[in-house]
Amino acid sequence: MFITQDQLRQARRELVVRPRSISRIEWPDFKIRPISEEWQYFGRVPAYKSAVANTAYIWRDSEPVDRFGPMPARFAARRFELKGSGLLLPASAPLWAGSDPYKIWSEADAVAVATRDPTAVAAWHAVMDIPLNVRPENWRWLCEGFLHSQLVQQGAAVAWAIHAVEGTDGEWIIRPHMHAIVTARYWRRDKRHGRRHPNWIGSWAQQKRMEFAWRRRCSSMRDLTRAGFFVNGCWPSLIR
């Protein structure tokens, strides 16, 4: 007996298409885009063209200057949205990397410019929703642990920030979400400095794996909460 096209389409709908009953909390939004001089998002406003500018944007910092000039004053004007931020580096990172939080990103921009290819990627900008069932005091644990396990332990440098604004009526004016700037290139000052790194979300498949890993982590946190694994008002630091 042969399978008909209608049966095949029905099987695809059941196995592949996301069920409508699953809420956005179960499936948090996850986006990754490249940071390069010519990148645009489907014809909309051009993305900030440098890794320095993207990092300053998520940190709500108007002080830095990149090759296009100073950062807009509106970055700092929106600092009230910032609920947490930092620069994550591997344990073996050189001292210079932590002494100037923008050094890695300015060097990544310089390498991209040196290629004379305006599409050359200096870094990646990832944005991921934080489920509303995660308590604000656990946002940092959720985000830092995820970035450590997925990227920093593989040698990547990551600038991160959490943005959110809650209204007086308990509704979210800006839903909680995390930004992560991930270098696309080897950033240590060794013989590989400036080369494209093949494993730091540099391909569509790697980006999808990271997206599913974020969904799993959010789902695991929901399950831990239901099971009562909450110690002294915070999550155990050793859980990744």
C-alpha positions as CSV (number, residue, x, y, z in Angstrom):
1,M,0.0,0.0,0.0
2,F,1.5,3.4,-1.1
3,I,1.5,6.5,1.1
4,T,-0.5,9.3,-0.5
5,Q,0.7,12.9,-0.7
6,D,-2.1,13.9,1.7
7,Q,-0.9,11.4,4.3
8,L,2.6,12.7,3.9
9,R,1.6,16.3,4.4
10,Q,-0.4,15.4,7.5
11,A,2.6,13.5,9.0
12,R,4.8,16.6,8.4
13,R,2.3,18.8,10.1
14,E,2.1,16.6,13.2
15,L,5.9,16.0,13.5
16,V,7.5,19.1,12.3
17,V,5.2,22.1,12.7
18,R,5.2,23.7,16.2
19,P,1.9,23.0,17.9
20,R,-0.2,26.1,18.4
21,S,-0.9,25.1,22.0
22,I,2.7,25.7,23.0
23,S,3.1,29.3,24.2
24,R,5.9,31.7,23.5
25,I,7.2,31.1,27.0
26,E,7.9,27.5,26.0
27,W,9.5,28.7,22.7
28,P,11.5,31.8,23.5
29,D,12.5,33.9,20.5
30,F,16.1,33.5,19.5
31,K,17.9,35.5,16.8
32,I,21.5,35.7,15.6
33,R,22.8,38.2,13.0
34,P,26.3,39.0,11.8
35,I,28.0,42.3,12.6
36,S,29.6,43.7,9.4
37,E,29.8,46.9,7.5
38,E,27.1,46.0,4.9
39,W,24.7,43.9,6.8
40,Q,21.0,44.9,6.8
41,Y,18.0,43.3,8.2
42,F,15.5,42.6,5.4
43,G,15.7,46.2,4.1
44,R,15.1,47.8,7.4
45,V,17.4,50.2,9.3
46,P,21.1,49.1,8.9
47,A,22.5,47.3,11.8
48,Y,25.3,49.0,13.8
49,K,28.3,48.3,11.7
50,S,31.0,47.5,14.3
51,A,31.5,45.1,17.1
52,V,32.4,48.1,19.4
53,A,29.1,49.8,18.6
54,N,27.0,46.7,19.2
55,T,28.7,46.1,22.5
56,A,28.2,49.7,23.5
57,Y,24.6,49.4,22.5
58,I,23.8,46.4,24.7
59,W,25.8,47.9,27.6
60,R,23.9,51.2,27.1
61,D,27.2,53.1,27.0
62,S,27.7,56.3,25.1
63,E,31.4,56.7,25.9
64,P,33.2,54.5,23.3
65,V,34.3,55.6,19.9
66,D,34.6,53.3,16.9
67,R,35.9,54.0,13.4
68,F,32.6,55.8,12.5
69,G,32.7,58.2,15.4
70,P,31.3,58.4,19.0
71,M,28.4,56.4,20.2
72,P,24.9,58.1,20.2
73,A,23.8,59.8,23.4
74,R,20.6,57.7,23.4
75,F,22.6,54.6,24.4
76,A,23.2,56.0,27.9
77,A,19.8,57.6,28.0
78,R,18.3,54.1,27.9
79,R,20.5,52.7,30.7
80,F,17.3,52.2,32.9
81,E,16.6,49.2,30.7
82,L,19.9,47.5,31.7
83,K,19.3,44.8,34.4
84,G,22.7,43.1,34.2
85,S,25.8,43.0,32.0
86,G,29.4,41.8,31.7
87,L,32.2,40.4,29.7
88,L,32.8,36.6,29.9
89,L,36.2,35.3,29.1
90,P,37.8,31.8,29.4
91,A,39.7,31.1,32.6
92,S,43.0,31.2,30.7
93,A,42.3,34.6,29.1
94,P,45.3,37.0,29.0
95,L,45.2,40.0,31.4
96,W,44.9,42.6,28.7
97,A,41.5,41.1,27.6
98,G,39.9,42.0,30.9
99,S,41.6,45.3,31.5
100,D,39.8,47.0,28.6
101,P,36.4,45.6,27.9
102,Y,36.3,47.0,24.4
103,K,39.8,45.9,23.3
104,I,38.7,42.5,21.9
105,W,35.9,44.2,19.9
106,S,38.0,47.0,18.5
107,E,40.6,44.5,17.3
108,A,37.9,42.3,15.7
109,D,36.7,45.4,13.8
110,A,40.2,46.2,12.7
111,V,40.7,42.7,11.3
112,A,37.4,42.9,9.5
113,V,38.3,46.2,7.9
114,A,41.7,44.9,6.9
115,T,40.1,42.3,4.7
116,R,38.7,45.2,2.5
117,D,35.5,43.1,2.3
118,P,32.5,45.1,3.6
119,T,30.7,41.8,4.3
120,A,33.4,40.5,6.5
121,V,32.0,39.5,9.9
122,A,33.7,40.8,13.0
123,A,31.3,39.3,15.5
124,W,27.8,37.9,16.0
125,H,24.9,39.5,17.8
126,A,22.5,37.1,19.5
127,V,19.2,38.1,21.1
128,M,17.2,35.7,23.1
129,D,14.0,36.1,25.1
130,I,14.0,35.2,28.8
131,P,10.8,33.3,29.6
132,L,8.4,35.3,31.9
133,N,8.2,32.4,34.3
134,V,11.9,33.0,35.3
135,R,12.2,35.2,38.3
136,P,14.3,38.4,37.8
137,E,16.8,37.3,40.5
138,N,17.6,34.2,38.4
139,W,18.1,36.0,35.1
140,R,21.9,36.3,35.5
141,W,22.3,32.6,36.5
142,L,20.2,31.5,33.5
143,C,22.2,33.7,31.0
144,E,25.7,33.4,32.3
145,G,25.5,29.7,32.7
146,F,24.2,29.2,29.2
147,L,26.9,31.4,27.7
148,H,29.6,29.7,29.7
149,S,28.6,26.2,28.6
150,Q,27.9,27.0,25.0
151,L,30.6,29.5,24.1
152,V,33.1,30.6,26.8
153,Q,34.2,27.0,27.6
154,Q,35.0,26.7,23.9
155,G,37.3,29.7,24.1
156,A,35.0,32.4,22.8
157,A,34.8,35.9,24.3
158,V,31.2,37.1,25.0
159,A,29.8,40.5,26.0
160,W,26.3,40.1,27.4
161,A,23.5,42.3,28.8
162,I,19.9,41.8,30.0
163,H,17.3,44.4,29.1
164,A,13.8,44.7,30.6
165,V,11.3,47.3,31.7
166,E,8.3,46.4,33.9
167,G,5.3,48.7,34.0
168,T,3.4,49.9,37.1
169,D,0.6,47.5,36.3
170,G,2.8,44.5,36.3
171,E,2.9,44.2,32.5
172,W,6.2,44.2,30.7
173,I,6.9,47.4,28.6
174,I,10.1,45.7,27.4
175,R,10.0,41.9,27.8
176,P,13.1,40.5,29.5
177,H,15.7,39.4,26.9
178,M,19.4,38.9,26.7
179,H,21.9,40.2,24.2
180,A,25.2,38.5,23.5
181,I,28.0,39.8,21.3
182,V,30.3,36.8,20.3
183,T,33.5,37.3,18.5
184,A,33.6,35.5,15.1
185,R,37.4,35.5,15.1
186,Y,40.3,34.2,17.1
187,W,40.9,37.0,19.5
188,R,44.0,36.0,21.4
189,R,47.2,37.6,20.1
190,D,48.8,34.5,18.7
191,K,49.5,33.3,15.2
192,R,45.8,32.6,14.6
193,H,44.7,36.1,15.6
194,G,42.0,37.5,13.3
195,R,41.2,34.3,11.5
196,R,37.5,33.2,11.3
197,H,36.8,30.7,14.0
198,P,34.9,27.7,12.6
199,N,33.0,26.7,15.7
200,W,31.7,29.9,17.4
201,I,28.2,29.9,15.8
202,G,29.7,30.6,12.4
203,S,27.3,28.4,10.5
204,W,23.5,28.0,10.3
205,A,23.7,24.5,11.8
206,Q,25.7,25.8,14.8
207,Q,23.3,28.6,15.4
208,K,20.3,26.3,15.3
209,R,22.1,24.0,17.9
210,M,22.6,27.0,20.1
211,E,18.9,28.0,19.7
212,F,17.7,24.6,20.8
213,A,20.2,24.6,23.7
214,W,18.7,27.9,24.9
215,R,15.2,26.3,24.7
216,R,16.4,23.3,26.7
217,R,18.0,25.5,29.4
218,C,14.8,27.6,29.7
219,S,12.7,24.4,29.9
220,S,15.1,22.9,32.5
221,M,14.9,26.0,34.7
222,R,11.1,25.8,34.6
223,D,11.3,22.1,35.7
224,L,13.8,23.0,38.5
225,T,11.4,25.6,39.8
226,R,8.5,23.2,39.8
227,A,10.6,20.6,41.6
228,G,11.6,23.1,44.3
229,F,15.4,23.3,43.6
230,F,15.8,26.8,44.9
231,V,18.5,27.3,47.5
232,N,18.6,30.3,49.9
233,G,16.9,32.5,47.4
234,C,19.2,31.8,44.5
235,W,20.2,29.0,42.1
236,P,23.3,26.9,42.9
237,S,26.3,28.4,41.2
238,L,27.7,25.1,40.1
239,I,24.7,24.2,37.9
240,R,25.4,24.9,34.2
